[in-house]
């Protein structure tokens, strides 16, 4: 297991990456994406002269540099550690690949003058990168005793529902990226109807906005279904991991409701920068929450922490899935 200082550093890296994504939204909202016309320098200088838009873009690059250095250092530590499993090392490498791709995409975003596909790919890679950091962090932090993990036994259905919710959140983020990068935010200035109809068209900019709205409704249904499932399956379970899982599901609902409110405000108030940044940030928060639920149901409940020293097979917890009938009764911890 890694030490507490490493965990703290990784946590800071994750928060800084979230701030970087938010700042990226700020750069777009301020129309500052091309404020530094060259790359990697800005007006041929490492530190450009002060101008609000130039500095927003410059700070985004500087923070990206900080995130890159921290990611390489911390992941390199894990890659070199003999206690870390091969799977986790592969994920560390993957996050480094995403980081490199993200640096190149950031450059292309500027050099190709904010092409919609590039901007959306930049968002997809950025949020994907955040997800890999979170997964690595979940894997190296303490995960409860073997007994706790044995007691927490989500059904196959619940595991699949968590995965569906995660995929739906990510899909919705990508749709949002398309709306933003195609300047489709203002084409339906009302809510819930768009030009007096629920679905005036699925084509062009209006179509993108409508599909993003339909995506939000679908995501809401999926998350509500997940919550009902969690409630029905775990309502009587009071072991620490079931309680934590239930708490994350409640936070997921809260974050979704806030995100819906921010999304609607984005439309009705004509995308003020602060609301746009919040909308992007809460999209990333939703992704993190859904990912935590997937991690808990697929990994925590199944086996030892990936980074932990491997345990001999005889000491490994029995997989709940292999013995679906044998879940402990209420209050067994
Ligand atoms: C509920 C889940 C939702 C998620 C996860 C989500 C996510 C996102 C993301 C990630 C973006 C891109 C932001 C950027 O690149 O700066 C976006 C853009 C946008 N979303 Fe959503 N969204 C959701 C719901 C909604 C709803 C309900 C509405 C309103 C009807 C809405 C309206 C918009 C608009 C107008 C934009 C474009 C903003 C701009 O151009 O700056 N979203 N969304």
Boltz pocket constraint, residues with backbone or C-beta under 6 A from the ligand:
constraints:
  - pocket:
      binder: B
      contacts: [[A, 25], [A, 28], [A, 29], [A, 123], [A, 169], [A, 172], [A, 173], [A, 174], [A, 175], [A, 176], [A, 177], [A, 179], [A, 180], [A, 181], [A, 183], [A, 184], [A, 185], [A, 186], [A, 191], [A, 212], [A, 213], [A, 216], [A, 219], [A, 256], [A, 259], [A, 260], [A, 262], [A, 263], [A, 264], [A, 266], [A, 267], [A, 271], [A, 276], [A, 277], [A, 279], [A, 280], [A, 282], [A, 283], [A, 286]]
      max_distance: 6.0
